[in-house]
Structure formats: C-alpha cells, structure tokens
Amino acid sequence: MPEASQNGVDAAIGILCALAAANGSARGSVLARQLNIPRASFHRIARVLADAGLLTIERGLLRVGPACAAFIAANAADLARQDARREQRARGRNGPQPVPVLSLEPEAPLVLSPPVQRRRSRRLRIGFSNTSMGNPWRVALVHSIEHAAANLDDEIEWLRVRHAGGSRKQQVADIQALVDEGVDGLLVSSTIPDAVAEAVAGAMARDVAVVLVERGVSAEVPHTSFVTADDAVIGRTTALWLAETLKGEGGVVLLSGRADAVPAQLRLVAAREVFARFPGIEILDTIWTDWERNRARRSVSEAIARWGDAIAGVWCDSGQQGVGSIEAFVEAGYGPGTIPPHTGGDINLCYKLAIRHQVRMVATDYPPAMGLRAVEALHASLSGNWVPRFIDVPSDVVLSRGAATRSVRSNLVLDDHVRWDLPDNLILGSGLGPSYNPRAFRIRYPGNVYNRSAAPQVLL
C-alpha cells in the first residue's frame, strides 16, 4: 500500500508538471500517453486533483485550476514585495520617496511563462549576448548582470559575455555560439530584436531559457521573459514636464538616441504625442544623436546658430544628449540661469552641469538595474518557477528644486540625487548601491578571469 500511494503521488506531480510545460492546458488523453499512465488511473488521479482545485476538467481538456492560480497570485505578490524592498535598499536612503509617475495606459494582465526544464546534474551555465558597448550606460548594464551572477556564485558554473559591436550578423553568431557551448539560460540585448528572432527561437527549441533585456520585443521574438523600463512613460513624462514648464508656448528641439533602437523610437513617439496636445509648442527640429555626447553638442551648436533664443526648451531622451546640449549652450555664451529648460537623466555629469549652470531639468534614470532583474528571472525559470513574461523596472523622476509642474512632481531633487564624489560617467539607477564606482568596479564570478569585468574600461 505505501508503494501504491507513492506511485499515485508521483503520477499526480507528473500530471501537474506536464500541464505546466504545456502552458496550462492539454488534453487528458495526450498527457496520459506522454506520462505512460493507464487511462483509468489517470482519470482517477485527475478527478482527485480537480476536487482539490488544482486543475479543471472539461470535455477531456485539463486546465490549471483555481488553487494553482492562487499559488501564482501569491507568488506574484511576494515578488512585488521583494521588488519594493530591493528598490528601497538600492536607493540607500530613508528619506521621502518620489511620487510615482502613472502610465496613462490600462494595466495589462499578468502573463507568466512556465519554467524551463533543465538538467540537474550540474550548475547553471549563463550567457549574455550584448548588442554593443557604445556608451557608459551599457557598461553599467554589464556590471549589473555580473553583480547578479556573483550573487549566485556556487549555483552557476560560468557566465560568459559576448559583445557584438553593433553587428546583427555577429550577434546571431554569438547567440548560436553560446548555445553550442551549452548554456542553460541566455540573456539577450539587441538593437533590433527581430534581427535575432530566429537565433533566439533556435535557442528555446533546445530548452534554453531566454530573457530579453532592455530592448523592445515583438511577437516575432520568442522569450521566457522581457525585462525593461517603460520607454513610453519616460518620453511622455519628460515631454509633459517641458510643455507645462513652458506654459504651452515656445519652440523645442528634440534630441533622440539611435534611429534603429526601439527605446529611442518609443520615447520619441510618446513625446511627440504629448507636444501635439499643446498647439503653442513648435517642434523646431528632431535630431538623432546615436546617444553620443559630442554629436549632441555639435547638433545643438548648429541649432543655436540657426534659431538662437527661439529655442525655449530642449527635450533629450537620455542624459548623454543632455550633457552635450548644455555644453553647447555654455560654449555659445549662455550664462547661469539663462539656458532653456532641459530633460535628461542617467549620467552623473548631466546632473552636475544642470546644477552648476542653473538649468531647470526633469530627469529620469533609465535603470541598468534591469540587468539584475533579468538574471533573477532567468535563475527563477531555471529553478522550476513560473516567471512574468514582462517585468517593468521602475524609473525615478528627478526634478530641479522648485521645478514641479501641475502634472509632474517628485520628492527627489537634483541636488540630492547627484554624486559629486563619483565620476562624471557614473550611471545612476544601477541597483548596485550608493558606493558603486564604475572605474573601480571589480567582480568575481565563476568563469571570470582576474576578477575583471567584461565591460571595457575605455568608456569610463
């Protein structure tokens, strides 16, 4: 009798695991054949599970039951509580927290991905396919991922990082190489996600969990989870602050990132939609800067030569352009307090310049901490847990003192957020704590050589 009971328990667990692997629903006859359970025994066990609310049975179709849904909801609530505690620790302060910026879009229902089945005979092998290393933000992203891998330590065999140098062909080759090397889980950040869709699909077909990081995702790209920050909210919030600061009147110059990068596209579309609601706002020019400080400085110098004081404000989708733009106004002879309001964020120097030259600013830190969250999601999936298909890492809103508008407010001010004691190229929002210094960053994790980061120091 004890042996039969144990066999019944094993069969019940097998049914639930197979149902999870089938995305929550499957025909009973298919599961019975798959698990090699006699039909009569299968139906008897399924009825017991249904009576317990663990699954439902309708015309031979088995689905996840309300009790399992309650487990999932409880796990999601626990993850939310962990997120809140993590954000509190990452800020490193006990003062008032910023007023959250609410999206105008309806909240999407929580969608979960089933766990990826993996071999338990060895520790995890993790790969990161990174599109490029073009600026300090991407350095912070790599540091965030490496820090998360170091926290796993004895649970992973190695982490390997490959940079594609902005080449789609090279990134596809990198993904295929990492899969051939035996990764259990893969992190992917691609300029154009659809360009690597086939390679990602091939990885998942070989039971590799894939978490997409930061860059936009479409229906063409299969994935276990997508970890990012809401680019539309960033674009909308900053544009709304600038329009209200200008009282709905004046010419603005828009400085976007890369034309082929989804985050830049989303932010620009959202900003333009906001400016369109203010008939008195005139968009003088839209300039793609590739998120390069020097290119932004040259472009704004040309804009000043053309429009001069007709430029009432400058909208930047990141702090890289914000730095170059403020520098251009200073070079053109604009004194403290006379430079038009800007948007920006991310990079420490942007905050330093805004304070030094008394530039009114709203800033949003696009958080490299999404690298930490991506590794956590990957580890959770490979550990047998359901994970959210979409994870939004919140962005803080930071304002010049006294620069709140009717719609955009925050308790975080530039004076408190800036780090005068740390390098200009420090990217805030890394999730690595208040002592994080990219120039002094050293990290130890399995597979690393000489405790050095895979991110090149030349960008710092």
C-alpha positions, -999 to +999 in steps of 0.1 A: +000+000+000+027+026+008+043+019-026+010+024-045+003+056-026+038+069-035+032+059-072+000+079-071+017+109-057+044+107-084+017+104-111-002+134-097+030+155-096+038+143-131+004+155-144+008+189-129+043+194-142+033+182-177+003+206-176+027+234-167+050+225-195+020+227-219+013+263-209-015+254-185-038+233-207-037+200-225-059+171-234-060+143-209-055+116-234-023+133-246-010+136-211-018+100-202+002+087-232+030+112-225+033+101-189+026+064-196-002+063-170-031+038-175-062+056-186-083+045-156-056+055-132-050+088-150-087+098-148-090+088-112-059+109-102-071+138-124-105+138-106-088+140-072-067+169-084-098+186-098-117+181-064-087+199-048-090+228-072-055+221-087-069+216-122-102+217-140-116+190-165-140+199-193-147+175-221-113+158-217-094+191-216-073+197-185-065+233-174-048+249-144-073+251-116-082+280-092-059+267-064-029+268-087-040+303-098-040+313-061-004+300-057+007+320-088-010+352-074+006+347-040+040+343-057+035+374-078+025+394-047+056+381-029+078+392-059+062+426-057+071+429-021+107+418-028+108+445-056+098+472-032+124+461-006+151+459-033+143+494-046+144+508-010+178+492-004+192+503-038+183+540-031+204+538+000+183+564+018+154+565+042+141+599+031+108+606+012+104+586-020+095+600-054+059+603-064+054+576-090+046+586-125+015+567-135+011+554-171-020+565-189-023+531-205-045+504-189-026+479-168-020+447-187-029+414-171-001+394-156+011+367-180+035+340-168+059+317-186+063+281-175+097+270-161+123+257-184+132+221-178+170+216-174+195+190-164+200+190-126+234+172-128+254+204-130+254+241-121+239+267-143+257+280-174+246+315-183+254+336-214+248+373-222+246+384-258+251+421-258+245+442-289+273+467-284+294+486-258+289+521-272+284+542-240+287+542-202+251+531-198+259+497-213+289+494-190+266+497-161+242+471-176+271+446-179+282+454-143+246+448-131+244+414-148+279+404-135+269+415-099+238+393-101+258+364-113+283+369-085+255+367-060+246+332-074+282+321-071+280+284-062+248+279-082+264+287-116+293+271-134+300+302-156+288+334-170+301+343-205+295+377-220+298+385-258+296+419-274+285+421-310+299+455-318+266+467-332+266+439-359+234+419-363+253+391-381+278+389-352+251+389-326+233+360-343+267+342-344+272+350-307+239+336-297+245+304-317+280+300-302+267+304-266+240+278-272+266+254-287+288+259-256+259+245-235+242+275-219+211+267-198+200+303-199+206+332-222+203+370-217+199+390-250+200+427-256+197+435-293+193+468-311+167+453-334+152+423-317+135+409-348+170+405-364+179+378-338+144+362-336+154+331-355+185+326-334+165+331-302+139+306-314+166+281-321+179+285-285+145+280-270+139+249-292+170+234-274+154+241-240+174+272-233+156+299-212+159+333-229+154+366-211+154+397-233+169+428-216+161+464-222+154+464-260+118+462-273+102+429-281+077+419-308+056+389-314+083+376-337+108+371-309+101+341-286+112+346-250+108+334-214+107+370-200+113+405-212+129+429-186+129+466-194+117+501-182+086+517-197+101+539-225+067+554-234+062+566-198+097+582-199+091+600-231+056+611-221+066+623-186+096+644-197+077+659-226+047+668-204+070+685-178+087+705-206+054+716-222+040+726-188+072+744-178+070+764-210+033+771-203+024+755-236+043+781-257+076+781-275+100+763-298+116+730-287+144+709-301+141+671-298+173+651-293+167+614-297+191+584-295+195+559-323+170+558-351+171+520-352+168+515-314+134+506-301+137+525-268+145+557-287+116+552-310+091+546-282+103+577-263+101+599-293+066+588-303+053+593-268+069+628-265+055+639-299+020+628-288+023+650-257+036+680-276+008+677-301-017+684-273-001+719-269-008+740-300+016+767-289+045+743-288+065+742-321+090+714-327+119+732-344+139+701-352+143+664-344+179+652-343+192+617-340+223+617-319+231+580-315+233+587-278+267+604-284+276+634-263+298+651-289+273+646-317+246+662-295+269+692-287+276+698-324+240+695-334+228+719-307+255+744-316+241+744-351+206+747-338+216+777-316+233+794-347+200+789-366+173+797-341+191+814-312+167+824-284+138+810-302+148+777-286+126+777-255+134+741-244+154+710-253+139+675-250+165+648-246+156+611-243+187+605-222+214+623-203+240+617-230+223+643-252+216+664-222+253+668-214+262+677-250+233+702-253+241+720-220+278+722-231+267+737-264+247+765-247+276+773-224+300+775-253+275+798-271+278+822-241+247+815-222+252+822-185+239+805-154+201+806-153+197+816-190+200+782-206+165+769-216+149+740-196+162+705-205+152+669-199+178+643-193+189+618-167+210+586-163+245+601-163+261+619-133+276+647-154+241+657-167+231+664-131+263+682-123+260+705-153+223+713-147+231+723-111+263+743-120+246+763-148+212+766-130+193+747-158+158+737-149+155+700-156+134+669-153+154+637-153+145+600-155+172+574-148+168+545-173+178+518-148+206+494-157+193+475-126+172+457-152+203+435-157+200+424-121+163+416-126+169+398-158+194+374-141+169+368-113+141+360-138+165+336-157+175+319-124+139+316-113+128+299-145+158+275-145+149+267-109+115+255-118+094+286-112+069+304-134+081+339-142+064+370-156+066+374-193+071+411-188+090+428-160+089+466-157+118+481-137+106+515-124+123+547-132+127+575-107+117+611-117+142+637-105+135+675-107+153+707-102+144+722-069+111+741-072+105+729-108+074+707-103+045+713-127+008+706-124+012+670-137+048+661-129+060+661-093+087+643-073+103+643-039+137+636-055+156+667-064+188+670-085+208+684-055+202+652-035+205+628-064+238+640-079+270+623-068+297+650-066+321+624-051+319+600-080+330+600-117+311+621-143+303+589-163+286+572-133+252+559-145+227+562-117+199+536-112+223+507-115+209+489-084+245+483-072+242+506-042+255+541-033+291+531-033+291+518-069+320+534-088+323+521-124+360+529-126+368+509-095+344+481-103+359+446-098+338+415-097+344+378-091+321+351-105+326+316-120+341+318-155+356+353-149+393+359-154+413+380-130+381+394-114+378+419-142+345+430-158+337+420-193+328+457-199+358+477-214+372+504-192+379+527-221+343+540-220+348+553-184 
